[in-house]
Amino acid sequence: MTRIASSVVAVALAATPAVAAAPGRAPITQASSGKTFHLARGQSATLRLSNRWHWSEPSLSSRAVALTQVEYFIDPGFREWTIRARRRGLATIRSYGRPNCSSCTARRFRVTIVVG
């Protein structure tokens, strides 16, 4: 009986989408717009933009960081990217969100990443 129960739990956990932020760091979201974040070279952070808006592909102002989109099998309700600090410097990440609802207003998203 316990073997069956543990198998069911294992299957349920395997079917749950992995929503993983960088360890010890909350994800950067559209509520973070206008803020500056500091990363050491080689560190990473998570960027999540809500599906309540249709976001343009985020653009980078420099090569100090790299963005890699995270793909999910099941829609978690947001789009996600991993931000990896590549070299010393500043990078601004920008995106524009068009509303998915008639009562929502468009949003501009901008954060600055300082790589030290």
Secondary structure, DSSP 8 states (H G I E B T S, - for coil): -HHHHHHHHHHHHHHS------TTS--B-GGGTT-EEEE-TT-EEEEEEETTEEE---EESSSSEEEEEE--SS--SEEEEEEEE-SSEEEEEEEEEEESSTT---EEEEEEEEE-
